[in-house]
């Protein structure tokens, strides 16, 4: 599946966006554990965006309104 390597023209049916879309991924990061349950307990930090771990779904979403992309139409724009 195309992850942005070629130019495509797809338009979000909900908001008309035709530029920014996203796929959900996981990356390496740290979660703070504060045994006194202070304000930073559970906070995520040291996020490493270059250390991609996984794609959660094979679905794309509009970067403006978060509407799921019609994958059948997306495939048409890839070819």
N, CA, C and O atoms as a Tripos MOL2 file, in Angstrom:
@<TRIPOS>MOLECULE
protein
  316   315    79     0     0
PROTEIN
NO_CHARGES

@<TRIPOS>ATOM
      1 N           0.8380   -1.1860    0.0000 N.3       1 UNK1
      2 CA          0.0000    0.0000    0.0000 C.3       1 UNK1
      3 C           0.8750    1.2390    0.0000 C.2       1 UNK1
      4 O           1.9160    1.2730    0.6560 O.2       1 UNK1
      5 N           0.4610    2.2340   -0.7200 N.am      2 UNK2
      6 CA          1.2070    3.4890   -0.8300 C.3       2 UNK2
      7 C           1.1980    4.2200    0.5070 C.2       2 UNK2
      8 O           0.1340    4.4400    1.0860 O.2       2 UNK2
      9 N           2.3570    4.5910    0.9920 N.am      3 UNK3
     10 CA          2.4750    5.3580    2.2310 C.3       3 UNK3
     11 C           2.9860    6.7570    1.9260 C.2       3 UNK3
     12 O           3.6940    7.3520    2.7390 O.2       3 UNK3
     13 N           2.6290    7.2920    0.7460 N.am      4 UNK4
     14 CA          2.9820    8.6640    0.4280 C.3       4 UNK4
     15 C           4.1620    8.8180   -0.4940 C.2       4 UNK4
     16 O           4.7110    9.9160   -0.5880 O.2       4 UNK4
     17 N           4.5830    7.7710   -1.1830 N.am      5 UNK5
     18 CA          5.7580    7.8460   -2.0410 C.3       5 UNK5
     19 C           5.4690    8.4130   -3.4210 C.2       5 UNK5
     20 O           6.4000    8.8090   -4.1220 O.2       5 UNK5
     21 N           4.2100    8.4630   -3.8320 N.am      6 UNK6
     22 CA          3.8650    8.9960   -5.1470 C.3       6 UNK6
     23 C           2.7700   10.0390   -4.9910 C.2       6 UNK6
     24 O           2.0360   10.0430   -4.0020 O.2       6 UNK6
     25 N           2.6680   10.9220   -5.9750 N.am      7 UNK7
     26 CA          1.6160   11.9350   -5.9280 C.3       7 UNK7
     27 C           0.2750   11.2950   -6.2380 C.2       7 UNK7
     28 O           0.1490   10.4990   -7.1690 O.2       7 UNK7
     29 N          -0.7160   11.6520   -5.4510 N.am      8 UNK8
     30 CA         -2.0670   11.1420   -5.6440 C.3       8 UNK8
     31 C          -3.0290   12.3020   -5.5080 C.2       8 UNK8
     32 O          -2.6710   13.3580   -4.9870 O.2       8 UNK8
     33 N          -4.2340   12.1080   -5.9700 N.am      9 UNK9
     34 CA         -5.2780   13.1140   -5.7950 C.3       9 UNK9
     35 C          -6.5000   12.4060   -5.2350 C.2       9 UNK9
     36 O          -7.2320   11.7380   -5.9650 O.2       9 UNK9
     37 N          -6.7150   12.5570   -3.9420 N.am     10 UNK10
     38 CA         -7.8880   12.0100   -3.2700 C.3      10 UNK10
     39 C          -8.4920   13.1520   -2.4750 C.2      10 UNK10
     40 O          -7.7620   13.9650   -1.9080 O.2      10 UNK10
     41 N          -9.8020   13.2260   -2.4260 N.am     11 UNK11
     42 CA        -10.4840   14.2800   -1.6900 C.3      11 UNK11
     43 C         -11.3850   13.6660   -0.6390 C.2      11 UNK11
     44 O         -12.1790   12.7750   -0.9390 O.2      11 UNK11
     45 N         -11.2670   14.1370    0.5890 N.am     12 UNK12
     46 CA        -12.1070   13.6670    1.6850 C.3      12 UNK12
     47 C         -13.5630   14.0230    1.3910 C.2      12 UNK12
     48 O         -13.8790   15.1660    1.0600 O.2      12 UNK12
     49 N         -14.4290   13.0480    1.5140 N.am     13 UNK13
     50 CA        -15.8590   13.2660    1.2370 C.3      13 UNK13
     51 C         -16.5240   14.1400    2.3040 C.2      13 UNK13
     52 O         -17.5400   14.7810    2.0380 O.2      13 UNK13
     53 N         -15.9500   14.1640    3.5130 N.am     14 UNK14
     54 CA        -16.5400   14.9110    4.6260 C.3      14 UNK14
     55 C         -16.1940   16.3990    4.5960 C.2      14 UNK14
     56 O         -17.0740   17.2450    4.7520 O.2      14 UNK14
     57 N         -14.8820   16.7250    4.3910 N.am     15 UNK15
     58 CA        -14.4660   18.1180    4.5350 C.3      15 UNK15
     59 C         -13.8020   18.7150    3.2990 C.2      15 UNK15
     60 O         -13.5670   19.9230    3.2510 O.2      15 UNK15
     61 N         -13.4940   17.8840    2.2900 N.am     16 UNK16
     62 CA        -12.8840   18.4000    1.0650 C.3      16 UNK16
     63 C         -11.3640   18.4620    1.0800 C.2      16 UNK16
     64 O         -10.7590   18.8640    0.0860 O.2      16 UNK16
     65 N         -10.7290   18.0710    2.1880 N.am     17 UNK17
     66 CA         -9.2710   18.0420    2.2690 C.3      17 UNK17
     67 C          -8.7210   17.1340    1.1690 C.2      17 UNK17
     68 O          -9.2490   16.0470    0.9350 O.2      17 UNK17
     69 N          -7.6650   17.5790    0.4980 N.am     18 UNK18
     70 CA         -7.0630   16.7350   -0.5280 C.3      18 UNK18
     71 C          -5.5350   16.6750   -0.3820 C.2      18 UNK18
     72 O          -4.8220   16.3690   -1.3390 O.2      18 UNK18
     73 N          -5.0490   16.9690    0.8180 N.am     19 UNK19
     74 CA         -3.5900   16.9780    0.9910 C.3      19 UNK19
     75 C          -3.0820   16.0960    2.1190 C.2      19 UNK19
     76 O          -2.2150   15.2520    1.8920 O.2      19 UNK19
     77 N          -3.6010   16.2710    3.3330 N.am     20 UNK20
     78 CA         -3.0300   15.5790    4.4840 C.3      20 UNK20
     79 C          -3.9350   14.4570    4.9760 C.2      20 UNK20
     80 O          -5.1190   14.6560    5.2460 O.2      20 UNK20
     81 N          -3.3350   13.2650    5.0860 N.am     21 UNK21
     82 CA         -4.0140   12.0770    5.5880 C.3      21 UNK21
     83 C          -3.0490   11.3830    6.5430 C.2      21 UNK21
     84 O          -1.8560   11.6870    6.5520 O.2      21 UNK21
     85 N          -3.5610   10.4510    7.3460 N.am     22 UNK22
     86 CA         -2.6590    9.7500    8.2630 C.3      22 UNK22
     87 C          -3.0920    8.3060    8.4610 C.2      22 UNK22
     88 O          -4.2310    7.9300    8.1820 O.2      22 UNK22
     89 N          -2.1550    7.5130    8.9470 N.am     23 UNK23
     90 CA         -2.3880    6.1400    9.3710 C.3      23 UNK23
     91 C          -1.8720    6.0530   10.8060 C.2      23 UNK23
     92 O          -0.8610    6.6740   11.1340 O.2      23 UNK23
     93 N          -2.5500    5.2930   11.6640 N.am     24 UNK24
     94 CA         -2.1260    5.1870   13.0540 C.3      24 UNK24
     95 C          -0.9730    4.1990   13.1730 C.2      24 UNK24
     96 O          -1.0090    3.1080   12.6040 O.2      24 UNK24
     97 N           0.0540    4.6040   13.9260 N.am     25 UNK25
     98 CA          1.2630    3.8000   14.1050 C.3      25 UNK25
     99 C           1.6520    3.7820   15.5800 C.2      25 UNK25
    100 O           1.1360    4.5600   16.3830 O.2      25 UNK25
    101 N           2.5620    2.8890   15.9180 N.am     26 UNK26
    102 CA          3.1420    2.9170   17.2610 C.3      26 UNK26
    103 C           4.6410    3.1670   17.1340 C.2      26 UNK26
    104 O           5.2800    2.7260   16.1790 O.2      26 UNK26
    105 N           5.1790    3.8700   18.0970 N.am     27 UNK27
    106 CA          6.6020    4.2020   18.1140 C.3      27 UNK27
    107 C           7.1630    3.9130   19.5050 C.2      27 UNK27
    108 O           6.4170    3.7800   20.4750 O.2      27 UNK27
    109 N           8.4860    3.8190   19.5830 N.am     28 UNK28
    110 CA          9.1290    3.6140   20.8750 C.3      28 UNK28
    111 C           9.0360    4.9000   21.6920 C.2      28 UNK28
    112 O           9.3110    5.9900   21.1890 O.2      28 UNK28
    113 N           8.6450    4.7580   22.9520 N.am     29 UNK29
    114 CA          8.5420    5.8990   23.8660 C.3      29 UNK29
    115 C           8.6400    5.3740   25.3010 C.2      29 UNK29
    116 O           8.6580    4.1650   25.5360 O.2      29 UNK29
    117 N           8.7010    6.2900   26.2340 N.am     30 UNK30
    118 CA          8.7540    5.9250   27.6510 C.3      30 UNK30
    119 C           7.5210    6.4700   28.3640 C.2      30 UNK30
    120 O           7.0110    7.5350   28.0150 O.2      30 UNK30
    121 N           7.0470    5.7310   29.3660 N.am     31 UNK31
    122 CA          5.9560    6.2120   30.2180 C.3      31 UNK31
    123 C           6.4840    6.3200   31.6430 C.2      31 UNK31
    124 O           6.9950    5.3530   32.2070 O.2      31 UNK31
    125 N           6.3510    7.5100   32.2110 N.am     32 UNK32
    126 CA          6.8870    7.7680   33.5440 C.3      32 UNK32
    127 C           6.0270    7.0760   34.6090 C.2      32 UNK32
    128 O           4.7970    7.0980   34.5530 O.2      32 UNK32
    129 N           6.7140    6.4610   35.5790 N.am     33 UNK33
    130 CA          6.0510    5.8640   36.7330 C.3      33 UNK33
    131 C           6.5270    6.6320   37.9600 C.2      33 UNK33
    132 O           7.7070    6.5940   38.3080 O.2      33 UNK33
    133 N           5.6030    7.3250   38.6090 N.am     34 UNK34
    134 CA          5.8990    8.1010   39.8150 C.3      34 UNK34
    135 C           5.2050    7.3910   40.9740 C.2      34 UNK34
    136 O           3.9780    7.3940   41.0620 O.2      34 UNK34
    137 N           5.9870    6.7850   41.8590 N.am     35 UNK35
    138 CA          5.4170    6.0120   42.9600 C.3      35 UNK35
    139 C           4.6220    6.8640   43.9340 C.2      35 UNK35
    140 O           3.8770    6.3300   44.7560 O.2      35 UNK35
    141 N           4.7720    8.2010   43.8530 N.am     36 UNK36
    142 CA          3.9750    9.0900   44.6950 C.3      36 UNK36
    143 C           2.7760    9.6430   43.9270 C.2      36 UNK36
    144 O           2.0460   10.4900   44.4410 O.2      36 UNK36
    145 N           2.5710    9.1650   42.6920 N.am     37 UNK37
    146 CA          1.4310    9.5490   41.8370 C.3      37 UNK37
    147 C           1.3600   11.0510   41.6110 C.2      37 UNK37
    148 O           0.2810   11.6430   41.6390 O.2      37 UNK37
    149 N           2.5250   11.6660   41.3870 N.am     38 UNK38
    150 CA          2.5900   13.0990   41.1210 C.3      38 UNK38
    151 C           2.0120   13.4420   39.7480 C.2      38 UNK38
    152 O           1.4880   12.5740   39.0500 O.2      38 UNK38
    153 N           2.1140   14.7110   39.3740 N.am     39 UNK39
    154 CA          1.4920   15.2080   38.1390 C.3      39 UNK39
    155 C           2.1060   14.6110   36.8770 C.2      39 UNK39
    156 O           1.4630   14.6100   35.8260 O.2      39 UNK39
    157 N           3.3190   14.1120   36.9560 N.am     40 UNK40
    158 CA          3.9600   13.5310   35.7670 C.3      40 UNK40
    159 C           3.7700   12.0170   35.6770 C.2      40 UNK40
    160 O           4.2420   11.3950   34.7250 O.2      40 UNK40
    161 N           3.0950   11.4240   36.6400 N.am     41 UNK41
    162 CA          2.8440    9.9730   36.6070 C.3      41 UNK41
    163 C           2.0140    9.6190   35.3660 C.2      41 UNK41
    164 O           0.9770   10.2300   35.1080 O.2      41 UNK41
    165 N           2.4770    8.6440   34.6170 N.am     42 UNK42
    166 CA          1.7550    8.1860   33.4300 C.3      42 UNK42
    167 C           2.0100    8.9970   32.1720 C.2      42 UNK42
    168 O           1.4690    8.6780   31.1140 O.2      42 UNK42
    169 N           2.8150   10.0270   32.2670 N.am     43 UNK43
    170 CA          3.1060   10.8690   31.0980 C.3      43 UNK43
    171 C           4.0430   10.1350   30.1420 C.2      43 UNK43
    172 O           4.9610    9.4340   30.5670 O.2      43 UNK43
    173 N           3.7970   10.3090   28.8520 N.am     44 UNK44
    174 CA          4.6260    9.7230   27.8090 C.3      44 UNK44
    175 C           5.7070   10.7420   27.4290 C.2      44 UNK44
    176 O           5.4170   11.9270   27.2650 O.2      44 UNK44
    177 N           6.9510   10.2750   27.2890 N.am     45 UNK45
    178 CA          8.0570   11.1660   26.9360 C.3      45 UNK45
    179 C           9.1150   10.3960   26.1550 C.2      45 UNK45
    180 O           8.9890    9.1860   25.9710 O.2      45 UNK45
    181 N          10.1500   11.0810   25.6970 N.am     46 UNK46
    182 CA         11.2250   10.5030   24.8760 C.3      46 UNK46
    183 C          10.6600    9.6920   23.7060 C.2      46 UNK46
    184 O          11.0510    8.5470   23.4800 O.2      46 UNK46
    185 N           9.7500   10.2990   22.9830 N.am     47 UNK47
    186 CA          9.1380    9.6500   21.8270 C.3      47 UNK47
    187 C          10.1530    9.6070   20.6930 C.2      47 UNK47
    188 O          10.8020   10.6100   20.3950 O.2      47 UNK47
    189 N          10.2870    8.4470   20.0630 N.am     48 UNK48
    190 CA         11.2450    8.2570   18.9780 C.3      48 UNK48
    191 C          10.4950    7.9860   17.6660 C.2      48 UNK48
    192 O          10.2580    6.8280   17.3220 O.2      48 UNK48
    193 N          10.1220    9.0380   16.9340 N.am     49 UNK49
    194 CA          9.3460    8.8380   15.7020 C.3      49 UNK49
    195 C          10.0900    8.0770   14.6150 C.2      49 UNK49
    196 O           9.4600    7.5380   13.7050 O.2      49 UNK49
    197 N          11.4200    8.0190   14.6880 N.am     50 UNK50
    198 CA         12.1790    7.2580   13.6980 C.3      50 UNK50
    199 C          12.2080    5.7620   14.0100 C.2      50 UNK50
    200 O          12.6700    4.9650   13.1940 O.2      50 UNK50
    201 N          11.7230    5.3880   15.1730 N.am     51 UNK51
    202 CA         11.7130    3.9860   15.5930 C.3      51 UNK51
    203 C          10.2790    3.4580   15.4970 C.2      51 UNK51
    204 O           9.6460    3.1630   16.5100 O.2      51 UNK51
    205 N           9.7790    3.3450   14.2660 N.am     52 UNK52
    206 CA          8.4140    2.8880   14.0050 C.3      52 UNK52
    207 C           8.2910    1.4110   14.3300 C.2      52 UNK52
    208 O           9.0910    0.5960   13.8720 O.2      52 UNK52
    209 N           7.2950    1.0740   15.1160 N.am     53 UNK53
    210 CA          7.1230   -0.2950   15.5780 C.3      53 UNK53
    211 C           6.0410   -1.0450   14.8100 C.2      53 UNK53
    212 O           6.2250   -2.2130   14.4690 O.2      53 UNK53
    213 N           4.9140   -0.3900   14.5330 N.am     54 UNK54
    214 CA          3.7790   -1.1140   13.9760 C.3      54 UNK54
    215 C           2.7750   -0.1540   13.3410 C.2      54 UNK54
    216 O           2.6410    0.9920   13.7690 O.2      54 UNK54
    217 N           2.0740   -0.6350   12.3190 N.am     55 UNK55
    218 CA          0.8990    0.0480   11.7910 C.3      55 UNK55
    219 C          -0.3010   -0.6210   12.4280 C.2      55 UNK55
    220 O          -0.4390   -1.8410   12.3440 O.2      55 UNK55
    221 N          -1.1830    0.1560   13.0720 N.am     56 UNK56
    222 CA         -2.3270   -0.4350   13.7640 C.3      56 UNK56
    223 C          -3.3580   -1.0190   12.8120 C.2      56 UNK56
    224 O          -3.9070   -2.0890   13.0750 O.2      56 UNK56
    225 N          -3.6230   -0.3370   11.7220 N.am     57 UNK57
    226 CA         -4.6120   -0.7940   10.7480 C.3      57 UNK57
    227 C          -4.0900   -0.4760    9.3710 C.2      57 UNK57
    228 O          -3.1550    0.3070    9.2080 O.2      57 UNK57
    229 N          -4.6960   -1.0830    8.3970 N.am     58 UNK58
    230 CA         -4.3520   -0.7440    7.0240 C.3      58 UNK58
    231 C          -5.4050    0.2290    6.4940 C.2      58 UNK58
    232 O          -5.9340    0.0540    5.3960 O.2      58 UNK58
    233 N          -5.7000    1.2550    7.2910 N.am     59 UNK59
    234 CA         -6.6920    2.2640    6.9390 C.3      59 UNK59
    235 C          -6.0650    3.6460    7.0570 C.2      59 UNK59
    236 O          -5.1650    3.8660    7.8680 O.2      59 UNK59
    237 N          -6.5450    4.5610    6.2490 N.am     60 UNK60
    238 CA         -6.1030    5.9440    6.2830 C.3      60 UNK60
    239 C          -7.2290    6.8260    6.7860 C.2      60 UNK60
    240 O          -8.4030    6.4810    6.6600 O.2      60 UNK60
    241 N          -6.8660    7.9690    7.3570 N.am     61 UNK61
    242 CA         -7.8350    8.9250    7.8840 C.3      61 UNK61
    243 C          -7.5020   10.3190    7.3750 C.2      61 UNK61
    244 O          -6.3440   10.6330    7.1000 O.2      61 UNK61
    245 N          -8.5230   11.1430    7.2550 N.am     62 UNK62
    246 CA         -8.3360   12.5330    6.8500 C.3      62 UNK62
    247 C          -7.5750   13.2620    7.9540 C.2      62 UNK62
    248 O          -7.9320   13.1600    9.1280 O.2      62 UNK62
    249 N          -6.5430   13.9870    7.5870 N.am     63 UNK63
    250 CA         -5.7460   14.7280    8.5510 C.3      63 UNK63
    251 C          -6.4280   15.9780    9.0720 C.2      63 UNK63
    252 O          -5.9350   16.6080   10.0080 O.2      63 UNK63
    253 N          -7.5500   16.3440    8.4830 N.am     64 UNK64
    254 CA         -8.2660   17.5550    8.9080 C.3      64 UNK64
    255 C          -9.4650   17.2190    9.7970 C.2      64 UNK64
    256 O          -9.6500   17.8340   10.8470 O.2      64 UNK64
    257 N         -10.2880   16.2350    9.3750 N.am     65 UNK65
    258 CA        -11.5130   15.9410   10.1240 C.3      65 UNK65
    259 C         -11.5380   14.5340   10.7240 C.2      65 UNK65
    260 O         -12.5100   14.1690   11.3850 O.2      65 UNK65
    261 N         -10.4790   13.7350   10.5040 N.am     66 UNK66
    262 CA        -10.3410   12.3790   11.0440 C.3      66 UNK66
    263 C         -11.3210   11.3670   10.4640 C.2      66 UNK66
    264 O         -11.4620   10.2670   10.9990 O.2      66 UNK66
    265 N         -11.9900   11.7190    9.3930 N.am     67 UNK67
    266 CA        -12.9280   10.8110    8.7300 C.3      67 UNK67
    267 C         -12.1550    9.6530    8.0980 C.2      67 UNK67
    268 O         -11.1380    9.8880    7.4450 O.2      67 UNK67
    269 N         -12.6170    8.3910    8.2770 N.am     68 UNK68
    270 CA        -11.9440    7.2770    7.5910 C.3      68 UNK68
    271 C         -12.0330    7.4560    6.0770 C.2      68 UNK68
    272 O         -13.0590    7.8850    5.5490 O.2      68 UNK68
    273 N         -10.9520    7.1220    5.3950 N.am     69 UNK69
    274 CA        -10.8890    7.2150    3.9410 C.3      69 UNK69
    275 C         -11.6280    6.0300    3.3280 C.2      69 UNK69
    276 O         -11.5610    4.9150    3.8470 O.2      69 UNK69
    277 N         -12.3230    6.2670    2.2420 N.am     70 UNK70
    278 CA        -12.9470    5.1930    1.4750 C.3      70 UNK70
    279 C         -11.8200    4.4250    0.7880 C.2      70 UNK70
    280 O         -11.2970    4.8770   -0.2310 O.2      70 UNK70
    281 N         -11.4440    3.2710    1.3340 N.am     71 UNK71
    282 CA        -10.2640    2.5540    0.8570 C.3      71 UNK71
    283 C         -10.4160    2.0580   -0.5720 C.2      71 UNK71
    284 O          -9.4160    1.9390   -1.2800 O.2      71 UNK71
    285 N         -11.6310    1.7630   -1.0220 N.am     72 UNK72
    286 CA        -11.8320    1.3480   -2.4070 C.3      72 UNK72
    287 C         -11.4630    2.4930   -3.3590 C.2      72 UNK72
    288 O         -10.8070    2.2730   -4.3780 O.2      72 UNK72
    289 N         -11.8820    3.6960   -3.0240 N.am     73 UNK73
    290 CA        -11.5320    4.8550   -3.8430 C.3      73 UNK73
    291 C         -10.0390    5.1780   -3.7180 C.2      73 UNK73
    292 O          -9.4080    5.5540   -4.7060 O.2      73 UNK73
    293 N          -9.4690    5.0370   -2.5200 N.am     74 UNK74
    294 CA         -8.0460    5.2930   -2.3090 C.3      74 UNK74
    295 C          -7.2250    4.3840   -3.2220 C.2      74 UNK74
    296 O          -6.2700    4.8360   -3.8540 O.2      74 UNK74
    297 N          -7.5900    3.1150   -3.2930 N.am     75 UNK75
    298 CA         -6.8730    2.1600   -4.1580 C.3      75 UNK75
    299 C          -6.9290    2.5990   -5.6020 C.2      75 UNK75
    300 O          -5.9480    2.4270   -6.3250 O.2      75 UNK75
    301 N          -8.0500    3.1630   -6.0560 N.am     76 UNK76
    302 CA         -8.1680    3.6560   -7.4260 C.3      76 UNK76
    303 C          -7.1710    4.7840   -7.6940 C.2      76 UNK76
    304 O          -6.6280    4.8790   -8.7940 O.2      76 UNK76
    305 N          -6.9290    5.6270   -6.7100 N.am     77 UNK77
    306 CA         -6.0040    6.7500   -6.8940 C.3      77 UNK77
    307 C          -4.5560    6.2970   -6.8680 C.2      77 UNK77
    308 O          -3.6840    6.9930   -7.3860 O.2      77 UNK77
    309 N          -4.2810    5.1270   -6.2650 N.am     78 UNK78
    310 CA         -2.9060    4.6270   -6.2120 C.3      78 UNK78
    311 C          -2.4420    4.1030   -7.5590 C.2      78 UNK78
    312 O          -1.2590    4.1950   -7.8880 O.2      78 UNK78
    313 N          -3.3660    3.5530   -8.3410 N.am     79 UNK79
    314 CA         -2.9560    2.9390   -9.6150 C.3      79 UNK79
    315 C          -2.9010    3.9040  -10.7560 C.2      79 UNK79
    316 O          -2.5720    3.5160  -11.8770 O.2      79 UNK79
@<TRIPOS>BOND
     1     1     2 1
     2     2     3 1
     3     3     4 2
     4     3     5 am
     5     5     6 1
     6     6     7 1
     7     7     8 2
     8     7     9 am
     9     9    10 1
    10    10    11 1
    11    11    12 2
    12    11    13 am
    13    13    14 1
    14    14    15 1
    15    15    16 2
    16    15    17 am
    17    17    18 1
    18    18    19 1
    19    19    20 2
    20    19    21 am
    21    21    22 1
    22    22    23 1
    23    23    24 2
    24    23    25 am
    25    25    26 1
    26    26    27 1
    27    27    28 2
    28    27    29 am
    29    29    30 1
    30    30    31 1
    31    31    32 2
    32    31    33 am
    33    33    34 1
    34    34    35 1
    35    35    36 2
    36    35    37 am
    37    37    38 1
    38    38    39 1
    39    39    40 2
    40    39    41 am
    41    41    42 1
    42    42    43 1
    43    43    44 2
    44    43    45 am
    45    45    46 1
    46    46    47 1
    47    47    48 2
    48    47    49 am
    49    49    50 1
    50    50    51 1
    51    51    52 2
    52    51    53 am
    53    53    54 1
    54    54    55 1
    55    55    56 2
    56    55    57 am
    57    57    58 1
    58    58    59 1
    59    59    60 2
    60    59    61 am
    61    61    62 1
    62    62    63 1
    63    63    64 2
    64    63    65 am
    65    65    66 1
    66    66    67 1
    67    67    68 2
    68    67    69 am
    69    69    70 1
    70    70    71 1
    71    71    72 2
    72    71    73 am
    73    73    74 1
    74    74    75 1
    75    75    76 2
    76    75    77 am
    77    77    78 1
    78    78    79 1
    79    79    80 2
    80    79    81 am
    81    81    82 1
    82    82    83 1
    83    83    84 2
    84    83    85 am
    85    85    86 1
    86    86    87 1
    87    87    88 2
    88    87    89 am
    89    89    90 1
    90    90    91 1
    91    91    92 2
    92    91    93 am
    93    93    94 1
    94    94    95 1
    95    95    96 2
    96    95    97 am
    97    97    98 1
    98    98    99 1
    99    99   100 2
   100    99   101 am
   101   101   102 1
   102   102   103 1
   103   103   104 2
   104   103   105 am
   105   105   106 1
   106   106   107 1
   107   107   108 2
   108   107   109 am
   109   109   110 1
   110   110   111 1
   111   111   112 2
   112   111   113 am
   113   113   114 1
   114   114   115 1
   115   115   116 2
   116   115   117 am
   117   117   118 1
   118   118   119 1
   119   119   120 2
   120   119   121 am
   121   121   122 1
   122   122   123 1
   123   123   124 2
   124   123   125 am
   125   125   126 1
   126   126   127 1
   127   127   128 2
   128   127   129 am
   129   129   130 1
   130   130   131 1
   131   131   132 2
   132   131   133 am
   133   133   134 1
   134   134   135 1
   135   135   136 2
   136   135   137 am
   137   137   138 1
   138   138   139 1
   139   139   140 2
   140   139   141 am
   141   141   142 1
   142   142   143 1
   143   143   144 2
   144   143   145 am
   145   145   146 1
   146   146   147 1
   147   147   148 2
   148   147   149 am
   149   149   150 1
   150   150   151 1
   151   151   152 2
   152   151   153 am
   153   153   154 1
   154   154   155 1
   155   155   156 2
   156   155   157 am
   157   157   158 1
   158   158   159 1
   159   159   160 2
   160   159   161 am
   161   161   162 1
   162   162   163 1
   163   163   164 2
   164   163   165 am
   165   165   166 1
   166   166   167 1
   167   167   168 2
   168   167   169 am
   169   169   170 1
   170   170   171 1
   171   171   172 2
   172   171   173 am
   173   173   174 1
   174   174   175 1
   175   175   176 2
   176   175   177 am
   177   177   178 1
   178   178   179 1
   179   179   180 2
   180   179   181 am
   181   181   182 1
   182   182   183 1
   183   183   184 2
   184   183   185 am
   185   185   186 1
   186   186   187 1
   187   187   188 2
   188   187   189 am
   189   189   190 1
   190   190   191 1
   191   191   192 2
   192   191   193 am
   193   193   194 1
   194   194   195 1
   195   195   196 2
   196   195   197 am
   197   197   198 1
   198   198   199 1
   199   199   200 2
   200   199   201 am
   201   201   202 1
   202   202   203 1
   203   203   204 2
   204   203   205 am
   205   205   206 1
   206   206   207 1
   207   207   208 2
   208   207   209 am
   209   209   210 1
   210   210   211 1
   211   211   212 2
   212   211   213 am
   213   213   214 1
   214   214   215 1
   215   215   216 2
   216   215   217 am
   217   217   218 1
   218   218   219 1
   219   219   220 2
   220   219   221 am
   221   221   222 1
   222   222   223 1
   223   223   224 2
   224   223   225 am
   225   225   226 1
   226   226   227 1
   227   227   228 2
   228   227   229 am
   229   229   230 1
   230   230   231 1
   231   231   232 2
   232   231   233 am
   233   233   234 1
   234   234   235 1
   235   235   236 2
   236   235   237 am
   237   237   238 1
   238   238   239 1
   239   239   240 2
   240   239   241 am
   241   241   242 1
   242   242   243 1
   243   243   244 2
   244   243   245 am
   245   245   246 1
   246   246   247 1
   247   247   248 2
   248   247   249 am
   249   249   250 1
   250   250   251 1
   251   251   252 2
   252   251   253 am
   253   253   254 1
   254   254   255 1
   255   255   256 2
   256   255   257 am
   257   257   258 1
   258   258   259 1
   259   259   260 2
   260   259   261 am
   261   261   262 1
   262   262   263 1
   263   263   264 2
   264   263   265 am
   265   265   266 1
   266   266   267 1
   267   267   268 2
   268   267   269 am
   269   269   270 1
   270   270   271 1
   271   271   272 2
   272   271   273 am
   273   273   274 1
   274   274   275 1
   275   275   276 2
   276   275   277 am
   277   277   278 1
   278   278   279 1
   279   279   280 2
   280   279   281 am
   281   281   282 1
   282   282   283 1
   283   283   284 2
   284   283   285 am
   285   285   286 1
   286   286   287 1
   287   287   288 2
   288   287   289 am
   289   289   290 1
   290   290   291 1
   291   291   292 2
   292   291   293 am
   293   293   294 1
   294   294   295 1
   295   295   296 2
   296   295   297 am
   297   297   298 1
   298   298   299 1
   299   299   300 2
   300   299   301 am
   301   301   302 1
   302   302   303 1
   303   303   304 2
   304   303   305 am
   305   305   306 1
   306   306   307 1
   307   307   308 2
   308   307   309 am
   309   309   310 1
   310   310   311 1
   311   311   312 2
   312   311   313 am
   313   313   314 1
   314   314   315 1
   315   315   316 2
@<TRIPOS>SUBSTRUCTURE
     1 UNK1         2 RESIDUE 1 A UNK
     2 UNK2         6 RESIDUE 1 A UNK
     3 UNK3        10 RESIDUE 1 A UNK
     4 UNK4        14 RESIDUE 1 A UNK
     5 UNK5        18 RESIDUE 1 A UNK
     6 UNK6        22 RESIDUE 1 A UNK
     7 UNK7        26 RESIDUE 1 A UNK
     8 UNK8        30 RESIDUE 1 A UNK
     9 UNK9        34 RESIDUE 1 A UNK
    10 UNK10       38 RESIDUE 1 A UNK
    11 UNK11       42 RESIDUE 1 A UNK
    12 UNK12       46 RESIDUE 1 A UNK
    13 UNK13       50 RESIDUE 1 A UNK
    14 UNK14       54 RESIDUE 1 A UNK
    15 UNK15       58 RESIDUE 1 A UNK
    16 UNK16       62 RESIDUE 1 A UNK
    17 UNK17       66 RESIDUE 1 A UNK
    18 UNK18       70 RESIDUE 1 A UNK
    19 UNK19       74 RESIDUE 1 A UNK
    20 UNK20       78 RESIDUE 1 A UNK
    21 UNK21       82 RESIDUE 1 A UNK
    22 UNK22       86 RESIDUE 1 A UNK
    23 UNK23       90 RESIDUE 1 A UNK
    24 UNK24       94 RESIDUE 1 A UNK
    25 UNK25       98 RESIDUE 1 A UNK
    26 UNK26      102 RESIDUE 1 A UNK
    27 UNK27      106 RESIDUE 1 A UNK
    28 UNK28      110 RESIDUE 1 A UNK
    29 UNK29      114 RESIDUE 1 A UNK
    30 UNK30      118 RESIDUE 1 A UNK
    31 UNK31      122 RESIDUE 1 A UNK
    32 UNK32      126 RESIDUE 1 A UNK
    33 UNK33      130 RESIDUE 1 A UNK
    34 UNK34      134 RESIDUE 1 A UNK
    35 UNK35      138 RESIDUE 1 A UNK
    36 UNK36      142 RESIDUE 1 A UNK
    37 UNK37      146 RESIDUE 1 A UNK
    38 UNK38      150 RESIDUE 1 A UNK
    39 UNK39      154 RESIDUE 1 A UNK
    40 UNK40      158 RESIDUE 1 A UNK
    41 UNK41      162 RESIDUE 1 A UNK
    42 UNK42      166 RESIDUE 1 A UNK
    43 UNK43      170 RESIDUE 1 A UNK
    44 UNK44      174 RESIDUE 1 A UNK
    45 UNK45      178 RESIDUE 1 A UNK
    46 UNK46      182 RESIDUE 1 A UNK
    47 UNK47      186 RESIDUE 1 A UNK
    48 UNK48      190 RESIDUE 1 A UNK
    49 UNK49      194 RESIDUE 1 A UNK
    50 UNK50      198 RESIDUE 1 A UNK
    51 UNK51      202 RESIDUE 1 A UNK
    52 UNK52      206 RESIDUE 1 A UNK
    53 UNK53      210 RESIDUE 1 A UNK
    54 UNK54      214 RESIDUE 1 A UNK
    55 UNK55      218 RESIDUE 1 A UNK
    56 UNK56      222 RESIDUE 1 A UNK
    57 UNK57      226 RESIDUE 1 A UNK
    58 UNK58      230 RESIDUE 1 A UNK
    59 UNK59      234 RESIDUE 1 A UNK
    60 UNK60      238 RESIDUE 1 A UNK
    61 UNK61      242 RESIDUE 1 A UNK
    62 UNK62      246 RESIDUE 1 A UNK
    63 UNK63      250 RESIDUE 1 A UNK
    64 UNK64      254 RESIDUE 1 A UNK
    65 UNK65      258 RESIDUE 1 A UNK
    66 UNK66      262 RESIDUE 1 A UNK
    67 UNK67      266 RESIDUE 1 A UNK
    68 UNK68      270 RESIDUE 1 A UNK
    69 UNK69      274 RESIDUE 1 A UNK
    70 UNK70      278 RESIDUE 1 A UNK
    71 UNK71      282 RESIDUE 1 A UNK
    72 UNK72      286 RESIDUE 1 A UNK
    73 UNK73      290 RESIDUE 1 A UNK
    74 UNK74      294 RESIDUE 1 A UNK
    75 UNK75      298 RESIDUE 1 A UNK
    76 UNK76      302 RESIDUE 1 A UNK
    77 UNK77      306 RESIDUE 1 A UNK
    78 UNK78      310 RESIDUE 1 A UNK
    79 UNK79      314 RESIDUE 1 A UNK
